[in-house]
Amino acid sequence: MLRGHRDTARQGPVAHAVTGGATARRWAGPSWRRLLTGAVVVSVLVLLVLAIALSPWEQVTIALAAANWGVLALALAASLVVYPLWVWQWRHIAAPLRIVRWPVMAQVVALSIGARFTISGLGGVASGGAALHTHAGLTAAEAASVMTVDQILAGGTKLLVLVLALAMAPVPAPVRNASLVLGAALGVACLLLAGLGRFRRALRSALGARLGAAVARFAGDLGRLGSVRVVLPAALLAVLKKGLEIASAYAIQRALGIDGTPALAILAVASVSLVSLLPLAPVHLGPQALAVFTTYAALGTPAAEAISVAVLHQAMMLVSTLIIGAAGLAVATCPARAKTTP
């Protein structure tokens, strides 16, 4: 009894030191993270205040007042045409699995676009997948496979725009490196998805019954969407959507009287495509405008005109998102179930 007490007493300081160290580490980690997050937020706010204070807002106001509103209406029209094309694309991708009625898919796409604008690109993908499952009647595996194909096509169009930008003008090394990373990531993703279909039986046995069955269902659904009959029209629609985005950017540029070829608009869309790869940033609530401004300013556009372009890009995205959201609400009374393809 005494011996046990002496052993406990002997080990007490050591155990206390270990426990104290673990507690200190546990508290130090979040503290440093909070400090780092606070420092980043304060730095961004300081830079934002300086940018607002030093910006030539009088010249910006004059440039915006002199904008050609008829051309801006064309830019808005180009942005809005993307919406029905998006609905068409998702219906086409999902068709081998489920036939989703047009009003239902219109609501799903509107929800995804709204989430992309207010939350992030990752939030838009997650919201779209959840809406396909709960609202359009797809299974979780089917919804995940549809969103996977959509994201691969979206990544491909972003890479295409970046390649066009690299071919048109000298760009900074980070842009070239990001293009290479995006291309490599797309290649690896396609290889992994192809291997998933080939080795799904082995994966099912290796991952266990429940998880393996889920992976096998996802691989099977994805395999049904991998045919040329599905991918080629969906890819063409993705390219058309990106082309309309470039057309809208060019119309904004012309509405402000900025001289230049469509290469400027392509470079601006390429910069937005890079920023949109950040999964946790609300890309359309600040970073997009900053990317557009930086692109035009770096290519010799006066600061007032570059700010005006960025402001109109931001406003165009806001207005088009609100109109698309209203359109989604307008069809909210339609039936929300889908039919399984025979």
N, C-alpha and C positions, 0 to 999 in steps of 0.2 A: 504494500500500500504506500509506504513512505518512498520506496524506490520509484513507483509510478508517479508519485507526486513530484519527486526530484526531477524525473525525466521531463515531465510536463513543464515544470518551472524552467528547466534548462532550454527547452525548445520554444518557450513562450516568446522571448525577444526576437528569435529568428523568424518565427511564424508571424509575429507582429510586423517585423520589418518587411517581409514579403508581401503581406496583406496591404501594408501602407504603401509600398511601391506600386502595387497593382492599382490601388485606389488613386494614387497620384497620377499614374499614367492614364487611368480612365477619365479623370477630370481634366488632365492637361490636354488630351487630344481634342475634345469638343471646344475647350477654351481657345486653343490656337486656331481651330477652324472658324470659330465665331469671330476672332480677331481678324483673320485673313479675309473672311467674307465682308466684315465691316469696313476694312481698309479698301477693298475693291469697290464697294458701294460708294464710299466717300470719295474715292478717286474719280469714279465715273461721274458723280454729281458735280464735283469741282470742275472737271473738264466740260461738262454740259453747261454749267453756269458761265464759264469762260467763253465757250463757243457762242452762247446766246448773247453775251455782252459784247463780244468782238465782231459779231456778224453784221454785215451791211444791210440791216433790215429795211432801211428806206429804199434802197435800190431793189431789194427783193420784192417789196410791195409794188413798186413801179412795174417790175417785170411781170408779176402775176396779174396786175390790172391790165397790162397790154397783151395778155395771152389771147390767142384765137380760140374762142369758146366753141366754135363749130368743129375745129380740129380736135379739141378736147372731147367733144361728144363722140367723135369717131374712135378716140382712144378708149372711152368708156364702153362703146359698143364692142370693140375687139375684146376687152376684158370680160364682158358678159357672155359673149359667144363661147368662151371657154367652158362655161357651166354646162350647157346641153351636150357638148362634146365629151365632157367628163362623165356625165350620166351615161351616155351612149357607150363609152369605153368600158365602164364598170359593168354595165349590163352584158356587154359582149364577152368580157372575161368570165363573168359568173355563169354565162349561159350553159356551158357543158355540165354544170353542177345543178343550178337552179335557174328557172326562168323568173326573173324579178320584174314586176310591172314597173313601167316608166315612172309613175308618180311616187312609188315607194323608193326607187333608187334615187329619184330627185331629192327626196328628203334625206336619204343617207348621205349623199354627196354634199348637200347644203350643210349638214351637221359637221362633216369632216372639214369642209372649207372654213366654217366658223371657228372650229377648234384650232386649225392651223394658224388662223389670224390672231386669236386671243391667247392661245397657250403656246404652242410650238409645233414644228413639223412632226415631231414624235407624238404629240398630243393629237394631231389631226389623224395620223395613222391609227393610233389606238382607238380614237372615237369612231373612225370609219369601220374598223374591224368589229367593234362592239355593236355598232348600228346594223351592220350586215347580219350579225348573229341574232340580235334581239328584235330587230324591226323588220328585216327582210326575210327572216326565216332560215338562213343558212346555219349549218352546224358550226361549231367553233373551228373545226379543222378546215371546213370549206371557206369560212371567212378569212382564216389565216392564209390559206393558199391564194385567195383572190388578192389580198393586200400584198403578199409577197411578189406576185407577178407585177402588180401595179408599181411597187417600189423599185423593182429591177428596171422597168421601163422608164420610170421617172429618173433614176440614176443614169440610164443610158442617154436620155435627152439632155440632162445637165452636162454630161461628159461631151456630147456633141457640140453644145454651145461653147464650152470651154475650149474645145479644139478649134472651133471657128475663131474665137477670140485670140488664141495663140497664133493663128495663121494671119490675122489682120494687123496686129500691132505688137510691139515688144511689151511684154508684161513682166511684173516683178517675179523674182524667183519663187516666193511663197505660192503664187498662183500656179506656176508650172508644177511645183511639187505637189500641190493639192490635186491638180489634174491627174498626175501620175498615181497618187494614192487612191483617188476615186476609181480610176481605170483598173488598178490592181484589185481593189476591193470588189468591184463588180465581177471581175474574172473569177476570183476565189469563190464568191457567192454562187455563181452559176455552176462551178465545178462541184461545190458542196451539195447544191440542190440536185444536180444530176446524180451524184453518188448516193444521195439519200434514197432516190427511187430504186437504184440498183441493189442496194444493200439493206433494204428495209426489213427483210426477214431476219438478217443477222442483228440489226439494231433492235428489233423487237425482242429477241432472245437475250441480248446483252443488257438492255435497259430495264428489264422486268416486265411483268404483264401489263400493268396499268400505263406506265409511261411509254413502254414500247408500243402498245396498241394505239396510243394517241399519235406517236410519231409515224406509225404505219398508216394511219388514216390520213394524216397530213400529207405524207409522201404520195399516197394513192390519189388524193384529190389534186395535188400539184401536178402529178403526171398527166392527169386528164386535161390540164390547162396548158401543157407544154407543147401542144401541136402547133404546126405552122398556121393552120386554119384559125387558131385563136390568137397566137402571138403577133403575127404579121399585121392584121387590121388594128389590133390594139396599139402596136408600135407606131403605125401611121397616124393614129389619132393622137398619141402622145407627142409626136413631132409637130402635128398641126396645132395642138394646144400651145406648145412652146413657141411656134411661129407667131401665133396671135399675141403672145406675151411680148415678143420682140416688136411686133407691129404697134402695139399699144405704147411701148416705150418710145418708139420712133415718132409716133404721133404727138406725144407729149413734148418731145424735143422740138418738133416743127412748130407746135403751137406757141412755143416761147421764142420762136425766131432764131434758134441756135443753128448756125451753119454747121454742116457736117454730114457725112454719109451714114447709112444705117449701121456702119461698124461701131459707132458710138453707142447706139442702142443695144447692139449685140454684146458689147463689152459690159454695159451696165447690167444686162440680164445675166451675164456670166458671173459678175460680182455678187449679184443677189443669189445666184445658184450656189456659190461657195458659202455665203453666209447661212443659207438655209440648211447646210449640212450640220450646223450646230444644233444638237437635238434638244437642248434645254433652254434656248433663247427664244423669246417671242419675236421671230424674225421680222414680222410685219409691223411691229410696234417700236420702231427705232433703228435696229440694225440694218434693215433694208434701206431706209432713207440714208443712213450713214454710208452704206456701200455705194449707193447711186451717186451721192455727192462726191465721195472720194474718187470714183471713176472719172466723172466729168472734170473735176478740178485737176486731177493728175494729168489729163490730156489737154490742158490749156484753156478750159472754159473758165471765164471770170467767176469769182466766188459768188456773186449775187445770182447769176444765172444757174450755177451749179446747185445752189441752195433751192432755187425755185423749182428746178427739175425734181430734186429729192422730195420737196413738199408736195408737188403734184403727184408723184409716184405714190406717196403715202396716202394722200387723199383719194386717189383713184382706187387703191386697194380697199380702203375703208368703205367708200360708196358702193363699189361692186359687191363687197361682202354683205353689206346691209341689204342690197337688192336681192342677192341670192338667198339670204336668210328669209326675206319676205316671200320669195317664191316658194321656198321650202315649207313655210307656214301655210301658204295658200293651198297646198295639196295635202295638208296634214290630215284631212278627213277621209282620204282614200284608204281602202283596205291595205293592211300592212303585212300580208302573208304572201309567200311565194309558192310556186308550184314546182315540184321535183320533175326534172326532165325524165322522160321515159327511157 
